[in-house]
Amino acid sequence: METLEEKIARVVKEEVAIVPYDPRWRDLFEEERRHLLSCLPHDLVKRIEHFGSTAVPGLTAKPIVDILVEVTSLDETQKLIAPILEAQGYDYFWRPTCGDDTPPFYAWFIKRDKNGNRTHHIHMIERDFEHWDRLLFRDYLIDHPDAAREYEDLKTQLSEAHHGDRVSYTKAKSDFVNLVTEMAKADLQKGPTTRRQTTG
């Protein structure tokens, strides 16, 4: 049986591939949203959001739909949700927010197709987690095509430089993501905006 260390080593070395935007990504998100709501405890699951590059129309991306799920309790998520999704074939990790072992931890799932390719990353977090800032990043790219193109160029370069190292690829993007997120927060302080794609 695969150990946790072996599972982590396997998934971080999987290929980083960037592909043209696919309008079906939005449908894949909606299908997965409905699936999660149908099989998970209703009292644990709150809002479900599509984020990341696949949520930005026209943007190239890894062909993996990123989903944020608000849960009322991560302790209960470990006890109740993780077994349900693992039984359906999802990979499950109790993952640090940053670094190798830095709290707060959250529940992270990888969904795969019948060929073993990743199709979804599902991040389950509580209401006060900083991960919700990723929605600001998403919306900023939607509203600012120049920033989206700059991000696209950066990802293309990094995917070639870190083709078999997902951790290094993600770390190399962090400065750009943090900068744009701060710009989005500054814009938010200037006046009210309408949040996008809130579901669940």
C-alpha positions in Angstrom: 0.0 0.0 0.0 1.3 3.5 -0.9 2.5 5.5 2.1 1.7 9.2 2.5 5.3 10.1 1.6 5.2 8.1 -1.5 1.8 9.6 -2.5 3.2 13.1 -2.0 6.3 12.3 -4.0 4.2 11.0 -6.8 1.8 13.9 -7.2 4.4 16.7 -7.0 6.3 15.2 -9.9 3.4 15.0 -12.2 3.7 17.0 -15.4 2.9 20.7 -15.6 1.1 21.3 -18.9 -0.4 24.5 -20.1 -3.2 24.4 -22.7 -5.5 26.9 -24.5 -8.6 28.0 -22.7 -11.5 25.5 -22.9 -15.1 26.8 -22.4 -16.0 23.3 -21.0 -14.0 24.1 -17.9 -17.0 26.2 -16.6 -19.3 23.2 -17.2 -16.9 20.9 -15.4 -16.9 23.2 -12.4 -20.7 23.2 -12.4 -21.0 19.4 -12.7 -18.5 18.9 -9.8 -20.3 21.5 -7.7 -23.6 19.6 -8.1 -21.8 16.3 -7.4 -20.3 17.6 -4.2 -23.6 19.0 -3.0 -25.3 15.7 -3.8 -22.9 13.4 -1.8 -21.6 15.5 1.0 -23.2 16.5 4.4 -25.3 19.6 3.8 -24.6 21.0 7.2 -20.8 21.0 6.5 -20.7 22.5 3.0 -21.4 26.2 2.3 -20.4 28.2 -0.7 -18.5 26.6 -3.6 -16.4 28.7 -6.0 -14.6 28.3 -9.2 -11.2 30.0 -9.1 -7.8 29.9 -10.7 -6.9 30.2 -14.4 -9.7 27.9 -15.6 -12.2 30.4 -14.2 -10.8 33.3 -16.3 -12.4 33.2 -19.8 -9.8 33.1 -22.6 -6.8 32.4 -20.3 -4.5 29.4 -21.0 -4.2 27.1 -18.0 -3.4 23.7 -16.6 -6.5 21.7 -17.6 -7.5 21.3 -14.0 -10.5 23.0 -12.5 -9.7 24.6 -9.1 -12.5 24.7 -6.6 -12.8 26.4 -3.2 -15.3 24.9 -0.8 -16.3 26.6 2.4 -16.9 24.1 5.2 -18.2 24.8 8.7 -15.6 22.6 10.4 -12.3 21.2 9.1 -12.2 18.6 11.9 -15.6 17.3 10.7 -14.4 17.5 7.1 -11.5 15.1 8.0 -13.9 12.7 9.8 -16.9 12.8 7.4 -16.0 14.2 4.0 -12.6 12.7 3.4 -13.8 9.1 3.6 -16.6 9.8 1.2 -14.4 11.3 -1.5 -11.6 8.8 -1.0 -14.1 6.0 -1.5 -14.9 7.6 -4.9 -11.2 7.6 -5.9 -10.2 11.1 -5.0 -6.6 11.6 -3.6 -6.9 13.3 -0.2 -4.2 15.4 1.6 -4.3 17.2 4.9 -2.3 20.1 3.6 -0.4 23.0 5.2 -1.3 26.5 4.0 2.3 27.3 3.1 5.7 25.7 3.6 6.2 22.1 4.5 4.4 22.0 7.8 2.8 25.4 8.4 -0.7 25.7 9.9 -3.5 26.3 9.4 -4.0 23.1 7.6 -6.8 22.4 5.2 -8.4 19.5 3.2 -7.2 19.1 -0.4 -8.5 16.6 -2.9 -7.4 15.6 -6.4 -10.0 14.2 -8.8 -8.9 12.2 -11.8 -10.4 10.9 -15.0 -10.4 7.2 -16.0 -6.9 7.6 -17.4 -5.5 8.9 -14.2 -5.2 12.5 -15.4 -6.1 15.3 -12.9 -9.4 17.0 -13.7 -10.1 18.9 -10.4 -8.3 20.3 -7.4 -10.7 20.8 -4.5 -9.6 23.0 -1.6 -11.8 22.8 1.5 -11.3 25.6 3.9 -13.2 27.5 6.7 -14.7 30.9 6.4 -11.7 32.9 7.7 -8.9 31.4 5.6 -6.8 33.6 3.4 -7.5 31.4 0.4 -10.6 33.5 -0.3 -8.2 36.2 -1.6 -7.8 34.0 -4.7 -11.3 35.1 -5.8 -9.9 38.7 -5.8 -7.1 37.5 -8.0 -9.6 35.8 -10.3 -11.8 38.8 -10.7 -8.9 41.2 -11.3 -7.7 39.1 -14.2 -11.2 39.0 -15.6 -11.5 42.8 -15.4 -7.9 43.5 -16.6 -7.0 41.6 -19.8 -3.4 43.0 -19.8 -2.7 41.5 -16.4 -4.2 38.2 -17.6 -2.0 38.2 -20.7 1.1 38.9 -18.5 0.1 36.0 -16.2 -0.4 33.8 -19.2 3.1 34.6 -20.5 4.6 33.9 -17.1 2.9 30.6 -16.7 4.0 29.5 -20.1 7.7 30.3 -19.3 7.5 28.6 -15.9 5.7 25.5 -17.2 8.7 25.0 -19.5 11.3 25.7 -16.8 9.5 23.4 -14.2 7.9 20.8 -16.4 8.1 18.0 -13.9 8.1 20.0 -10.6 4.7 21.3 -9.6 6.0 22.7 -6.3 8.6 24.9 -8.0 6.2 26.0 -10.6 3.7 27.2 -8.0 6.3 28.9 -5.9 7.7 30.7 -9.0 4.3 32.3 -9.6 3.7 33.5 -6.1 5.3 37.0 -6.4 3.0 37.8 -9.4 -0.1 36.4 -7.7 0.6 38.3 -4.5 1.2 41.6 -6.3 -2.0 41.3 -8.3 -3.9 40.3 -5.2 -2.7 43.4 -3.4 -3.8 45.5 -6.4 -7.2 43.9 -6.3 -7.5 44.7 -2.6 -6.6 48.3 -3.3 -9.2 48.5 -6.0 -11.8 47.0 -3.7 -11.1 49.8 -1.1 -11.9 52.4 -3.7 -15.5 51.4 -4.1 -18.0 48.5 -4.1 -17.8 45.8 -6.7 -20.0 42.9 -7.6 -18.6 39.5 -6.6 -18.6 36.9 -9.4 -19.8 33.3 -9.6 -20.9 32.9 -6.0 -22.7 29.5 -5.8 -23.6 26.8 -3.4 
